Amino acid sequence: MDLIKRAVSAVFDFLQGIVVIMAIMVMIYLFIMSPQEISGASMEPYFHNGEYILTNKIAYKLGEPVRGDVVIFKSPRNKDIDYIKRVIGKPGDTVGLRDSAIYVNGKKLGEPYLGPGVYIFGGSYLREGSEMTIPSGLYFVMGDNRPHSSDSREFGPISKEDFIGKAILRYWPLNKTGIIQQPVY
């Protein structure tokens, strides 16, 4: 009988440990980090459809996004859809589009993450030959695959409050696993 009590107690201790671990994992998922699947071609060639990344959800609660950050945010048109784009302009920056190139504060933006020969066209918000100053609290974001990206050129700057987090690690496929590097401008 004593053996049965010890066995039952050990099972309950084990289950209690599992419940605690699961609760910690749920808290991490909800408030600190979460996995995201890349859906679509808007970030090619840097990210591809079906790849998985880890998103840091507290980065922008503790600090501000910087130019070049890869961010995940709620779509401005449908809050049930998450987008992944790159921060191009911060509040107060002037972003312009001339001759298929992005200019920030009057300087052509060097973008090492773009594929060769990418043509950048305007949208309904930012047109070829125009520029705009980004209002306070908003960020101008663009996909790396400019011809196939719905981004701030089309729907305008994004509020920081719509940001879910910063992409920090690609973990699938395994041959591309690694920290997501910040571009040098």
N, CA and C atoms as an extended XYZ file, in Angstrom:
555
Properties=species:S:1:pos:R:3:atomname:S:1:resname:S:1:resid:I:1 pbc="F F F"
N         0.818       -1.189        0.000 N   MET     1
C         0.000        0.000        0.000 CA  MET     1
C         0.867        1.260        0.000 C   MET     1
N         1.947        1.235        0.779 N   ASP     2
C         2.871        2.378        0.860 CA  ASP     2
C         3.532        2.631       -0.499 C   ASP     2
N         3.802        1.573       -1.222 N   LEU     3
C         4.396        1.679       -2.557 CA  LEU     3
C         3.440        2.378       -3.523 C   LEU     3
N         2.146        2.062       -3.437 N   ILE     4
C         1.145        2.676       -4.306 CA  ILE     4
C         1.031        4.167       -4.001 C   ILE     4
N         1.039        4.522       -2.698 N   LYS     5
C         0.955        5.939       -2.315 CA  LYS     5
C         2.153        6.730       -2.862 C   LYS     5
N         3.331        6.132       -2.753 N   ARG     6
C         4.530        6.815       -3.268 CA  ARG     6
C         4.472        6.948       -4.787 C   ARG     6
N         3.970        5.938       -5.472 N   ALA     7
C         3.861        5.986       -6.936 CA  ALA     7
C         2.858        7.063       -7.364 C   ALA     7
N         1.703        7.108       -6.690 N   VAL     8
C         0.695        8.123       -6.997 CA  VAL     8
C         1.255        9.506       -6.703 C   VAL     8
N         1.938        9.668       -5.604 N   SER     9
C         2.545       10.958       -5.237 CA  SER     9
C         3.583       11.378       -6.276 C   SER     9
N         4.383       10.447       -6.755 N   ALA    10
C         5.399       10.756       -7.767 CA  ALA    10
C         4.743       11.187       -9.074 C   ALA    10
N         3.648       10.520       -9.465 N   VAL    11
C         2.929       10.898      -10.687 CA  VAL    11
C         2.370       12.304      -10.543 C   VAL    11
N         1.763       12.613       -9.393 N   PHE    12
C         1.215       13.947       -9.179 CA  PHE    12
C         2.315       15.013       -9.153 C   PHE    12
N         3.444       14.708       -8.556 N   ASP    13
C         4.577       15.647       -8.565 CA  ASP    13
C         5.055       15.905       -9.983 C   ASP    13
N         5.136       14.840      -10.777 N   PHE    14
C         5.551       14.972      -12.169 CA  PHE    14
C         4.562       15.848      -12.944 C   PHE    14
N         3.256       15.576      -12.791 N   LEU    15
C         2.230       16.351      -13.480 CA  LEU    15
C         2.239       17.816      -13.027 C   LEU    15
N         2.477       18.037      -11.751 N   GLN    16
C         2.557       19.413      -11.240 CA  GLN    16
C         3.736       20.141      -11.891 C   GLN    16
N         4.842       19.496      -12.054 N   GLY    17
C         5.997       20.086      -12.730 CA  GLY    17
C         5.690       20.418      -14.183 C   GLY    17
N         4.998       19.510      -14.866 N   ILE    18
C         4.601       19.743      -16.265 CA  ILE    18
C         3.686       20.953      -16.363 C   ILE    18
N         2.709       21.067      -15.456 N   VAL    19
C         1.778       22.198      -15.467 CA  VAL    19
C         2.538       23.511      -15.258 C   VAL    19
N         3.479       23.540      -14.342 N   VAL    20
C         4.273       24.745      -14.100 CA  VAL    20
C         5.085       25.113      -15.342 C   VAL    20
N         5.720       24.146      -15.956 N   ILE    21
C         6.506       24.396      -17.174 CA  ILE    21
C         5.603       24.910      -18.288 C   ILE    21
N         4.436       24.313      -18.462 N   MET    22
C         3.498       24.764      -19.499 CA  MET    22
C         3.037       26.197      -19.222 C   MET    22
N         2.756       26.522      -17.975 N   ALA    23
C         2.333       27.889      -17.627 CA  ALA    23
C         3.430       28.893      -17.950 C   ALA    23
N         4.668       28.552      -17.668 N   ILE    24
C         5.796       29.438      -17.987 CA  ILE    24
C         5.913       29.609      -19.499 C   ILE    24
N         5.761       28.523      -20.245 N   MET    25
C         5.851       28.609      -21.706 CA  MET    25
C         4.736       29.480      -22.285 C   MET    25
N         3.538       29.366      -21.750 N   VAL    26
C         2.425       30.200      -22.217 CA  VAL    26
C         2.711       31.667      -21.926 C   VAL    26
N         3.239       31.977      -20.759 N   MET    27
C         3.575       33.369      -20.415 CA  MET    27
C         4.651       33.912      -21.358 C   MET    27
N         5.653       33.108      -21.653 N   ILE    28
C         6.694       33.539      -22.596 CA  ILE    28
C         6.077       33.790      -23.963 C   ILE    28
N         5.221       32.892      -24.423 N   TYR    29
C         4.583       33.037      -25.739 CA  TYR    29
C         3.719       34.293      -25.801 C   TYR    29
N         2.957       34.557      -24.770 N   LEU    30
C         2.033       35.690      -24.782 CA  LEU    30
C         2.721       37.040      -24.622 C   LEU    30
N         3.789       37.091      -23.828 N   PHE    31
C         4.338       38.386      -23.448 CA  PHE    31
C         5.787       38.644      -23.855 C   PHE    31
N         6.557       37.618      -24.160 N   ILE    32
C         7.990       37.835      -24.395 CA  ILE    32
C         8.415       37.483      -25.816 C   ILE    32
N         8.166       36.275      -26.263 N   MET    33
C         8.584       35.834      -27.597 CA  MET    33
C         7.544       34.906      -28.192 C   MET    33
N         7.441       34.943      -29.521 N   SER    34
C         6.535       34.014      -30.186 CA  SER    34
C         7.082       33.655      -31.562 C   SER    34
N         6.732       32.472      -32.039 N   PRO    35
C         7.142       32.077      -33.389 CA  PRO    35
C         6.220       32.717      -34.428 C   PRO    35
N         6.750       32.976      -35.610 N   GLN    36
C         5.975       33.509      -36.731 CA  GLN    36
C         6.390       32.739      -37.979 C   GLN    36
N         5.422       32.462      -38.829 N   GLU    37
C         5.721       31.847      -40.121 CA  GLU    37
C         5.699       32.925      -41.187 C   GLU    37
N         6.699       32.932      -42.049 N   ILE    38
C         6.727       33.860      -43.175 CA  ILE    38
C         5.698       33.365      -44.191 C   ILE    38
N         4.800       34.259      -44.560 N   SER    39
C         3.759       33.909      -45.510 CA  SER    39
C         3.817       34.893      -46.668 C   SER    39
N         4.165       34.394      -47.837 N   GLY    40
C         4.257       35.255      -49.011 CA  GLY    40
C         5.685       35.572      -49.396 C   GLY    40
N         5.814       36.394      -50.438 N   ALA    41
C         7.130       36.687      -51.020 CA  ALA    41
C         7.586       38.122      -50.779 C   ALA    41
N         6.911       38.871      -49.902 N   SER    42
C         7.209       40.300      -49.767 CA  SER    42
C         8.579       40.610      -49.176 C   SER    42
N         9.222       39.630      -48.540 N   MET    43
C        10.536       39.887      -47.934 CA  MET    43
C        11.676       39.147      -48.633 C   MET    43
N        11.400       38.571      -49.798 N   GLU    44
C        12.481       37.914      -50.545 CA  GLU    44
C        13.461       38.968      -51.058 C   GLU    44
N        14.717       38.699      -51.149 N   PRO    45
C        15.391       37.416      -51.004 CA  PRO    45
C        15.845       37.102      -49.576 C   PRO    45
N        15.603       38.006      -48.619 N   TYR    46
C        16.094       37.791      -47.253 CA  TYR    46
C        15.305       36.717      -46.514 C   TYR    46
N        13.977       36.722      -46.660 N   PHE    47
C        13.114       35.711      -46.056 CA  PHE    47
C        12.255       35.095      -47.157 C   PHE    47
N        11.921       33.810      -46.994 N   HIS    48
C        11.122       33.108      -47.999 CA  HIS    48
C         9.878       32.501      -47.362 C   HIS    48
N         8.864       32.314      -48.183 N   ASN    49
C         7.614       31.716      -47.748 CA  ASN    49
C         7.891       30.391      -47.038 C   ASN    49
N         7.246       30.173      -45.896 N   GLY    50
C         7.389       28.922      -45.164 CA  GLY    50
C         8.506       28.905      -44.139 C   GLY    50
N         9.343       29.931      -44.106 N   GLU    51
C        10.382       29.992      -43.083 CA  GLU    51
C         9.757       30.413      -41.753 C   GLU    51
N        10.447       30.071      -40.669 N   TYR    52
C         9.961       30.420      -39.327 CA  TYR    52
C        10.985       31.297      -38.617 C   TYR    52
N        10.444       32.307      -37.922 N   ILE    53
C        11.288       33.231      -37.168 CA  ILE    53
C        10.756       33.341      -35.742 C   ILE    53
N        11.602       33.833      -34.867 N   LEU    54
C        11.219       34.103      -33.487 CA  LEU    54
C        11.099       35.613      -33.329 C   LEU    54
N         9.996       36.062      -32.745 N   THR    55
C         9.710       37.478      -32.589 CA  THR    55
C         9.865       37.894      -31.128 C   THR    55
N        10.657       38.935      -30.898 N   ASN    56
C        10.837       39.516      -29.572 CA  ASN    56
C         9.708       40.512      -29.336 C   ASN    56
N         8.788       40.183      -28.438 N   LYS    57
C         7.614       41.021      -28.211 CA  LYS    57
C         7.853       42.176      -27.237 C   LYS    57
N         8.966       42.165      -26.514 N   ILE    58
C         9.199       43.244      -25.550 CA  ILE    58
C        10.192       44.288      -26.044 C   ILE    58
N        10.806       44.048      -27.192 N   ALA    59
C        11.831       44.967      -27.699 CA  ALA    59
C        11.319       46.398      -27.798 C   ALA    59
N        10.098       46.578      -28.310 N   TYR    60
C         9.588       47.929      -28.534 CA  TYR    60
C         8.784       48.463      -27.352 C   TYR    60
N         8.662       47.668      -26.306 N   LYS    61
C         8.124       48.182      -25.052 CA  LYS    61
C         9.257       48.825      -24.246 C   LYS    61
N        10.480       48.367      -24.517 N   LEU    62
C        11.653       48.875      -23.807 CA  LEU    62
C        12.464       49.874      -24.625 C   LEU    62
N        12.259       49.905      -25.931 N   GLY    63
C        13.036       50.793      -26.796 CA  GLY    63
C        12.275       51.133      -28.057 C   GLY    63
N        12.915       51.892      -28.909 N   GLU    64
C        12.300       52.349      -30.153 CA  GLU    64
C        12.829       51.541      -31.342 C   GLU    64
N        11.989       51.331      -32.353 N   PRO    65
C        12.473       50.692      -33.586 CA  PRO    65
C        13.535       51.573      -34.249 C   PRO    65
N        14.477       50.930      -34.891 N   VAL    66
C        15.507       51.657      -35.640 CA  VAL    66
C        15.437       51.245      -37.101 C   VAL    66
N        15.942       52.116      -37.956 N   ARG    67
C        15.942       51.850      -39.392 CA  ARG    67
C        16.662       50.529      -39.649 C   ARG    67
N        16.015       49.672      -40.439 N   GLY    68
C        16.582       48.365      -40.770 CA  GLY    68
C        15.994       47.230      -39.965 C   GLY    68
N        15.331       47.525      -38.839 N   ASP    69
C        14.699       46.461      -38.057 CA  ASP    69
C        13.658       45.737      -38.905 C   ASP    69
N        13.597       44.430      -38.748 N   VAL    70
C        12.534       43.641      -39.365 CA  VAL    70
C        11.455       43.510      -38.303 C   VAL    70
N        10.259       44.032      -38.620 N   VAL    71
C         9.179       44.088      -37.637 CA  VAL    71
C         7.968       43.286      -38.100 C   VAL    71
N         7.250       42.790      -37.118 N   ILE    72
C         5.990       42.118      -37.368 CA  ILE    72
C         4.919       43.034      -36.778 C   ILE    72
N         3.857       43.284      -37.548 N   PHE    73
C         2.813       44.200      -37.088 CA  PHE    73
C         1.462       43.764      -37.632 C   PHE    73
N         0.426       44.309      -37.029 N   LYS    74
C        -0.939       44.035      -37.474 CA  LYS    74
C        -1.208       44.813      -38.756 C   LYS    74
N        -1.795       44.151      -39.735 N   SER    75
C        -2.143       44.803      -40.995 CA  SER    75
C        -3.065       45.990      -40.719 C   SER    75
N        -2.815       47.125      -41.359 N   PRO    76
C        -3.699       48.275      -41.137 CA  PRO    76
C        -5.102       48.058      -41.702 C   PRO    76
N        -5.247       47.101      -42.585 N   ARG    77
C        -6.553       46.853      -43.214 CA  ARG    77
C        -7.321       45.705      -42.567 C   ARG    77
N        -6.612       44.791      -41.912 N   ASN    78
C        -7.251       43.640      -41.279 CA  ASN    78
C        -6.381       43.219      -40.095 C   ASN    78
N        -6.802       43.560      -38.893 N   LYS    79
C        -6.005       43.317      -37.680 CA  LYS    79
C        -5.811       41.838      -37.372 C   LYS    79
N        -6.492       40.950      -38.096 N   ASP    80
C        -6.305       39.518      -37.897 CA  ASP    80
C        -5.106       38.987      -38.679 C   ASP    80
N        -4.525       39.818      -39.531 N   ILE    81
C        -3.393       39.409      -40.368 CA  ILE    81
C        -2.137       40.119      -39.879 C   ILE    81
N        -1.046       39.358      -39.764 N   ASP    82
C         0.248       39.926      -39.380 CA  ASP    82
C         1.100       40.112      -40.626 C   ASP    82
N         1.800       41.249      -40.691 N   TYR    83
C         2.736       41.539      -41.775 CA  TYR    83
C         4.150       41.532      -41.223 C   TYR    83
N         5.091       41.249      -42.091 N   ILE    84
C         6.509       41.384      -41.770 CA  ILE    84
C         7.109       42.335      -42.801 C   ILE    84
N         7.777       43.374      -42.325 N   LYS    85
C         8.398       44.378      -43.189 CA  LYS    85
C         9.636       44.911      -42.486 C   LYS    85
N        10.333       45.803      -43.190 N   ARG    86
C        11.544       46.424      -42.649 CA  ARG    86
C        11.269       47.905      -42.386 C   ARG    86
N        11.749       48.414      -41.249 N   VAL    87
C        11.595       49.831      -40.929 CA  VAL    87
C        12.531       50.633      -41.836 C   VAL    87
N        11.950       51.575      -42.576 N   ILE    88
C        12.704       52.430      -43.483 CA  ILE    88
C        12.819       53.841      -42.914 C   ILE    88
N        11.738       54.348      -42.320 N   GLY    89
C        11.739       55.697      -41.774 CA  GLY    89
C        11.109       55.756      -40.406 C   GLY    89
N        11.661       56.627      -39.553 N   LYS    90
C        11.185       56.818      -38.184 CA  LYS    90
C        10.449       58.149      -38.079 C   LYS    90
N         9.784       58.384      -36.956 N   PRO    91
C         9.084       59.656      -36.790 CA  PRO    91
C        10.020       60.848      -37.022 C   PRO    91
N         9.548       61.810      -37.827 N   GLY    92
C        10.336       62.999      -38.136 CA  GLY    92
C        11.192       62.880      -39.382 C   GLY    92
N        11.428       61.648      -39.852 N   ASP    93
C        12.207       61.444      -41.081 CA  ASP    93
C        11.378       61.874      -42.292 C   ASP    93
N        12.083       62.304      -43.332 N   THR    94
C        11.444       62.563      -44.616 CA  THR    94
C        11.826       61.427      -45.548 C   THR    94
N        10.809       60.740      -46.068 N   VAL    95
C        11.027       59.596      -46.966 CA  VAL    95
C        10.554       59.996      -48.350 C   VAL    95
N        11.402       59.755      -49.345 N   GLY    96
C        11.054       60.078      -50.719 CA  GLY    96
C        11.378       58.946      -51.658 C   GLY    96
N        10.735       58.994      -52.834 N   LEU    97
C        10.966       57.998      -53.872 CA  LEU    97
C        11.292       58.737      -55.160 C   LEU    97
N        12.538       58.545      -55.643 N   ARG    98
C        12.975       59.180      -56.887 CA  ARG    98
C        13.807       58.190      -57.684 C   ARG    98
N        13.497       58.081      -58.964 N   ASP    99
C        14.281       57.227      -59.876 CA  ASP    99
C        14.442       55.809      -59.340 C   ASP    99
N        13.348       55.242      -58.799 N   SER   100
C        13.321       53.879      -58.288 CA  SER   100
C        14.286       53.675      -57.110 C   SER   100
N        14.492       54.711      -56.307 N   ALA   101
C        15.337       54.606      -55.119 CA  ALA   101
C        14.652       55.315      -53.955 C   ALA   101
N        14.881       54.813      -52.768 N   ILE   102
C        14.331       55.414      -51.554 CA  ILE   102
C        15.364       56.380      -50.982 C   ILE   102
N        14.883       57.551      -50.629 N   TYR   103
C        15.708       58.577      -49.995 CA  TYR   103
C        15.141       58.847      -48.609 C   TYR   103
N        16.020       58.893      -47.619 N   VAL   104
C        15.624       59.232      -46.257 CA  VAL   104
C        16.416       60.459      -45.847 C   VAL   104
N        15.687       61.511      -45.512 N   ASN   105
C        16.291       62.794      -45.129 CA  ASN   105
C        17.260       63.301      -46.199 C   ASN   105
N        16.860       63.120      -47.456 N   GLY   106
C        17.627       63.640      -48.583 CA  GLY   106
C        18.765       62.758      -49.069 C   GLY   106
N        19.052       61.649      -48.370 N   LYS   107
C        20.147       60.755      -48.762 CA  LYS   107
C        19.575       59.438      -49.284 C   LYS   107
N        20.168       58.979      -50.384 N   LYS   108
C        19.748       57.693      -50.935 CA  LYS   108
C        20.051       56.600      -49.910 C   LYS   108
N        19.052       55.770      -49.645 N   LEU   109
C        19.206       54.715      -48.651 CA  LEU   109
C        19.924       53.530      -49.275 C   LEU   109
N        21.072       53.172      -48.724 N   GLY   110
C        21.780       51.964      -49.156 CA  GLY   110
C        21.052       50.760      -48.563 C   GLY   110
N        20.638       49.837      -49.405 N   GLU   111
C        19.847       48.717      -48.925 CA  GLU   111
C        20.471       47.390      -49.349 C   GLU   111
N        21.427       46.889      -48.552 N   PRO   112
C        22.140       45.667      -48.921 CA  PRO   112
C        21.256       44.419      -48.943 C   PRO   112
N        20.089       44.482      -48.361 N   TYR   113
C        19.193       43.331      -48.277 CA  TYR   113
C        18.320       43.173      -49.520 C   TYR   113
N        18.324       44.150      -50.423 N   LEU   114
C        17.534       44.049      -51.652 CA  LEU   114
C        18.249       43.179      -52.677 C   LEU   114
N        17.472       42.494      -53.481 N   GLY   115
C        18.048       41.726      -54.571 CA  GLY   115
C        18.563       42.666      -55.648 C   GLY   115
N        19.431       42.182      -56.534 N   PRO   116
C        19.966       43.041      -57.588 CA  PRO   116
C        18.884       43.482      -58.571 C   PRO   116
N        18.952       44.729      -58.985 N   GLY   117
C        18.056       45.253      -60.012 CA  GLY   117
C        16.602       45.399      -59.598 C   GLY   117
N        16.342       45.528      -58.300 N   VAL   118
C        14.962       45.663      -57.841 CA  VAL   118
C        14.428       47.037      -58.234 C   VAL   118
N        13.287       47.036      -58.903 N   TYR   119
C        12.640       48.285      -59.281 CA  TYR   119
C        11.655       48.668      -58.180 C   TYR   119
N        11.781       49.877      -57.689 N   ILE   120
C        10.900       50.361      -56.628 CA  ILE   120
C         9.913       51.340      -57.241 C   ILE   120
N         8.649       50.983      -57.192 N   PHE   121
C         7.613       51.846      -57.746 CA  PHE   121
C         6.801       52.447      -56.605 C   PHE   121
N         6.099       53.504      -56.904 N   GLY   122
C         5.270       54.169      -55.912 CA  GLY   122
C         3.951       53.461      -55.710 C   GLY   122
N         3.243       53.923      -54.694 N   GLY   123
C         1.910       53.403      -54.398 CA  GLY   123
C         0.938       54.559      -54.293 C   GLY   123
N        -0.204       54.317      -53.720 N   SER   124
C        -1.195       55.389      -53.608 CA  SER   124
C        -0.841       56.368      -52.497 C   SER   124
N         0.043       55.969      -51.572 N   TYR   125
C         0.434       56.871      -50.485 CA  TYR   125
C         1.741       57.607      -50.785 C   TYR   125
N         2.732       56.896      -51.281 N   LEU   126
C         4.008       57.507      -51.661 CA  LEU   126
C         4.235       57.220      -53.138 C   LEU   126
N         4.211       58.262      -53.934 N   ARG   127
C         4.343       58.128      -55.389 CA  ARG   127
C         5.766       58.467      -55.831 C   ARG   127
N         6.114       57.986      -57.014 N   GLU   128
C         7.403       58.324      -57.628 CA  GLU   128
C         7.522       59.846      -57.709 C   GLU   128
N         8.671       60.367      -57.278 N   GLY   129
C         8.936       61.801      -57.341 CA  GLY   129
C         8.383       62.591      -56.167 C   GLY   129
N         7.813       61.913      -55.177 N   SER   130
C         7.261       62.631      -54.024 CA  SER   130
C         8.013       62.255      -52.754 C   SER   130
N         7.754       63.009      -51.709 N   GLU   131
C         8.313       62.695      -50.407 CA  GLU   131
C         7.307       63.089      -49.333 C   GLU   131
N         7.498       62.526      -48.142 N   MET   132
C         6.605       62.823      -47.024 CA  MET   132
C         7.390       62.768      -45.726 C   MET   132
N         6.957       63.567      -44.772 N   THR   133
C         7.564       63.544      -43.449 CA  THR   133
C         6.701       62.651      -42.561 C   THR   133
N         7.348       61.747      -41.867 N   ILE   134
C         6.640       60.766      -41.047 CA  ILE   134
C         6.197       61.421      -39.734 C   ILE   134
N         4.910       61.357      -39.438 N   PRO   135
C         4.402       61.957      -38.195 CA  PRO   135
C         4.906       61.240      -36.939 C   PRO   135
N         4.800       61.910      -35.822 N   SER   136
C         5.196       61.360      -34.529 CA  SER   136
C         4.447       60.062      -34.245 C   SER   136
N         5.163       59.069      -33.724 N   GLY   137
C         4.563       57.793      -33.348 CA  GLY   137
C         4.343       56.819      -34.487 C   GLY   137
N         4.706       57.220      -35.722 N   LEU   138
C         4.496       56.358      -36.884 CA  LEU   138
C         5.822       55.968      -37.524 C   LEU   138
N         5.797       54.844      -38.269 N   TYR   139
C         6.997       54.311      -38.911 CA  TYR   139
C         6.666       53.928      -40.344 C   TYR   139
N         7.593       54.222      -41.251 N   PHE   140
C         7.449       53.866      -42.653 CA  PHE   140
C         8.126       52.525      -42.845 C   PHE   140
N         7.369       51.523      -43.316 N   VAL   141
C         7.883       50.159      -43.462 CA  VAL   141
C         7.728       49.693      -44.903 C   VAL   141
N         8.672       48.867      -45.347 N   MET   142
C         8.622       48.333      -46.707 CA  MET   142
C         9.122       46.890      -46.707 C   MET   142
N         8.561       46.092      -47.616 N   GLY   143
C         9.066       44.746      -47.831 CA  GLY   143
C        10.336       44.802      -48.669 C   GLY   143
N        11.174       43.800      -48.542 N   ASP   144
C        12.426       43.760      -49.310 CA  ASP   144
C        12.171       43.445      -50.783 C   ASP   144
N        11.093       42.749      -51.077 N   ASN   145
C        10.737       42.408      -52.445 CA  ASN   145
C         9.755       43.478      -52.930 C   ASN   145
N        10.278       44.657      -53.231 N   ARG   146
C         9.460       45.845      -53.473 CA  ARG   146
C         8.371       45.681      -54.530 C   ARG   146
N         8.617       44.981      -55.635 N   PRO   147
C         7.528       44.833      -56.616 CA  PRO   147
C         6.361       43.979      -56.107 C   PRO   147
N         6.585       43.169      -55.082 N   HIS   148
C         5.566       42.236      -54.594 CA  HIS   148
C         5.281       42.445      -53.112 C   HIS   148
N         5.254       43.697      -52.664 N   SER   149
C         5.024       43.994      -51.256 CA  SER   149
C         3.968       45.080      -51.096 C   SER   149
N         2.965       44.782      -50.302 N   SER   150
C         2.004       45.800      -49.892 CA  SER   150
C         2.574       46.402      -48.612 C   SER   150
N         2.941       47.672      -48.667 N   ASP   151
C         3.637       48.283      -47.535 CA  ASP   151
C         3.262       49.755      -47.398 C   ASP   151
N         4.065       50.541      -46.705 N   SER   152
C         3.738       51.940      -46.435 CA  SER   152
C         3.608       52.787      -47.692 C   SER   152
N         4.164       52.344      -48.813 N   ARG   153
C         3.937       53.071      -50.068 CA  ARG   153
C         2.463       53.048      -50.423 C   ARG   153
N         1.785       51.988      -50.017 N   GLU   154
C         0.376       51.806      -50.353 CA  GLU   154
C        -0.557       52.266      -49.234 C   GLU   154
N        -0.261       51.870      -47.982 N   PHE   155
C        -1.188       52.153      -46.884 CA  PHE   155
C        -0.689       53.183      -45.882 C   PHE   155
N         0.483       53.749      -46.092 N   GLY   156
C         0.982       54.800      -45.208 CA  GLY   156
C         1.760       54.268      -44.014 C   GLY   156
N         2.264       55.180      -43.188 N   PRO   157
C         3.050       54.775      -42.019 CA  PRO   157
C         2.217       53.980      -41.015 C   PRO   157
N         2.906       53.198      -40.198 N   ILE   158
C         2.290       52.305      -39.213 CA  ILE   158
C         2.557       52.826      -37.803 C   ILE   158
N         1.542       52.737      -36.956 N   SER   159
C         1.694       53.127      -35.557 CA  SER   159
C         2.529       52.092      -34.815 C   SER   159
N         3.375       52.559      -33.928 N   LYS   160
C         4.175       51.645      -33.105 CA  LYS   160
C         3.266       50.728      -32.285 C   LYS   160
N         2.072       51.194      -31.954 N   GLU   161
C         1.136       50.381      -31.174 CA  GLU   161
C         0.655       49.153      -31.946 C   GLU   161
N         0.767       49.168      -33.277 N   ASP   162
C         0.393       48.002      -34.077 CA  ASP   162
C         1.541       46.993      -34.211 C   ASP   162
N         2.740       47.365      -33.734 N   PHE   163
C         3.873       46.448      -33.814 CA  PHE   163
C         3.675       45.306      -32.810 C   PHE   163
N         3.899       44.090      -33.286 N   ILE   164
C         3.876       42.916      -32.423 CA  ILE   164
C         5.264       42.720      -31.826 C   ILE   164
N         6.289       42.926      -32.654 N   GLY   165
C         7.642       42.761      -32.152 CA  GLY   165
C         8.676       42.815      -33.252 C   GLY   165
N         9.880       42.516      -32.854 N   LYS   166
C        11.049       42.556      -33.731 CA  LYS   166
C        11.504       41.127      -34.035 C   LYS   166
N        11.726       40.838      -35.306 N   ALA   167
C        12.250       39.526      -35.705 CA  ALA   167
C        13.707       39.429      -35.252 C   ALA   167
N        14.025       38.383      -34.485 N   ILE   168
C        15.387       38.284      -33.950 CA  ILE   168
C        16.136       37.025      -34.372 C   ILE   168
N        15.392       35.962      -34.734 N   LEU   169
C        16.053       34.691      -35.030 CA  LEU   169
C        15.247       33.920      -36.055 C   LEU   169
N        15.940       33.443      -37.084 N   ARG   170
C        15.316       32.502      -38.027 CA  ARG   170
C        15.706       31.112      -37.538 C   ARG   170
N        14.702       30.227      -37.358 N   TYR   171
C        15.018       28.881      -36.874 CA  TYR   171
C        14.591       27.759      -37.814 C   TYR   171
N        13.929       28.118      -38.918 N   TRP   172
C        13.599       27.111      -39.922 CA  TRP   172
C        13.636       27.747      -41.288 C   TRP   172
N        14.247       27.154      -42.256 N   PRO   173
C        14.883       25.840      -42.273 CA  PRO   173
C        16.210       25.851      -41.500 C   PRO   173
N        16.600       24.669      -41.079 N   LEU   174
C        17.791       24.553      -40.234 CA  LEU   174
C        19.057       25.091      -40.899 C   LEU   174
N        19.162       24.967      -42.220 N   ASN   175
C        20.385       25.439      -42.894 CA  ASN   175
C        20.468       26.961      -42.935 C   ASN   175
N        19.398       27.659      -42.557 N   LYS   176
C        19.412       29.126      -42.507 CA  LYS   176
C        19.247       29.657      -41.091 C   LYS   176
N        19.332       28.775      -40.102 N   THR   177
C        19.161       29.172      -38.708 CA  THR   177
C        20.222       30.193      -38.318 C   THR   177
N        19.769       31.248      -37.643 N   GLY   178
C        20.717       32.245      -37.154 CA  GLY   178
C        20.032       33.537      -36.738 C   GLY   178
N        20.823       34.383      -36.098 N   ILE   179
C        20.367       35.694      -35.649 CA  ILE   179
C        20.087       36.562      -36.880 C   ILE   179
N        19.019       37.335      -36.833 N   ILE   180
C        18.688       38.247      -37.928 CA  ILE   180
C        19.534       39.501      -37.758 C   ILE   180
N        20.415       39.726      -38.711 N   GLN   181
C        21.392       40.805      -38.626 CA  GLN   181
C        20.780       42.165      -38.941 C   GLN   181
N        21.236       43.170      -38.235 N   GLN   182
C        20.858       44.564      -38.483 CA  GLN   182
C        21.745       45.097      -39.617 C   GLN   182
N        21.143       45.634      -40.697 N   PRO   183
C        21.980       46.159      -41.791 CA  PRO   183
C        22.764       47.382      -41.346 C   PRO   183
N        23.903       47.585      -41.969 N   VAL   184
C        24.742       48.754      -41.694 CA  VAL   184
C        24.458       49.787      -42.779 C   VAL   184
N        24.066       50.978      -42.372 N   TYR   185
C        23.767       52.054      -43.335 CA  TYR   185
C        24.900       53.036      -43.395 C   TYR   185
